Amino acid sequence: MDVLAELEQLAASRALPAHDDLLSRTEAAIAVLEDEPASYRPRTDGGTAGGLLDFTDAPERPLLVVPDLHGRTEFFLHVMRFPLARWGIGGGTTVLDALARHALRVVCVGDLFHSERRCKERWLSAWDEYGRGDCEGAAMTAEMQENLALYQMVLRVKGAFPASFHFLKGNHENILNESERGNHPFRKFADEGNMVYDFMASHYGDAVLHVMSLWEHALPVCAAFPSCVVSHAEPREPYRRKQIVAYHDHPAVVEGLTWTANDEAAPGSVRENLRMLLGASRAKTAVWLAGHRPTGERYALRQDGALVQIHSPDREQVAVLLPGERFDAERDIRPIA
């Protein structure tokens, strides 16, 4: 089955994946992340894949930055089959075609699980079920069918195009709902973090939970390009390049690139991080793209315009960066639907 057909099948599925299939897919995905070339994913001093994707000296290609997904299988599918000719990119090919031809890069800013506001009523129903001692009730099962379908879609695309498609760790990549390694437990409308953990423990058991947590911790947390840097959240403070690479030794770096709320970052942190990752010359015109905090409109500007937040939960949109062009949020944040 080709990649698009499998993505369409997964997006339409209303079934939970089988235990062994989910386990093997995740183990294969971990191997892909751990084996990424040092040419764009620098190694730690211990030889493991670091937390930074560095394309600053790689041949430039068009770049799509995809905001928080939160279980939106249709959004992800729409991105993958979008006809790039509408934007004058790729000679009429789709995003998937361009990925296959190494003519495009795609970076997702993270947050794969938890439908959040889009399915608030479903979360409240699942919370009622959970309160009655049912961690696999109808509402929670529907939530997890959607989340796990999207999870498999992301793994499939990364496995098919490992050097061109990238998924960063967000604060929702915390299947264990732990409060360590830069993570914090999550809750919003219910007790989502614990509810997901209990569902997975009940339905799949410890082995699947363990390998999914390994996948999350193998994800990078930052991606650098000649004209932009991408992370899930606004960087809380300046981080040295070596700290980002050695992110597992620096939980504060993971936390600061995945959890920072509006008005929590140190003044000037974005410009200083751009300077340290891109150099002083590039940093003058580069931008930092992030998701995490929902915007009321298509985007929000922070830190004197150096940070562009692109997570607009009710919209299907991506940021488009073309080689040699300075990013313009008004022009380059474009609808997918």
ABEGO torsion letter per residue (X at the ends): XBAAAAAAAAAABABBBBAAAAAAAAAAAAAAAAABBAAABBBBAAGBBBABBBAAABBBBBBBBBBBAGGBAAAAAAAAABBAAAAGBGGGBBAAAAAAAGABBBBBAEGABEAEAAAAAAAAAAAAAAAAGBAABAAAAAAAAAAAAAAAAAAAAAAABAAABBBBBBAABBAAGBABGGBBBBBAABBAAAAAAAAAAAAAEAAAAAAAAAAAAABBABBBBAABBBBABBBABBBBAAAAAAAAABAAAAAAAAABBBGABBBGAAAAAAAAAAEAAAAAABBBBBBGBBBABABBBBGGGABBBABBAABBBBBBBBBGBBBBAAAABBBAX
